[in-house]
């Protein structure tokens, strides 16, 4: 039995498209209680959270505002805010 996958796009191609215009909220990295666990970066489905040594940020050209990074933060150091355009 052959299994086929009908994908709209091949995996890993989101970097070819600026998807940041889809969002309504943006993550705000407070950088107050960060423990450098990197759960925000590991959990981001777009791979747009980067940083080091307790200073993380999202690449807003690709961030869709899903809030997964904020939900994954064990110390609540990321909050989602309405984006001002």
Buried (B, 14 or more C-beta within 10 A) or exposed (E): EEEEEEEEEEEEEBEEEEBBEEBEBBBBBEEEEBEEBBBBBEBBEBEBBEBEEBEBBBBBEBBBBBBBBBEBBEEEBBBBEEEEE
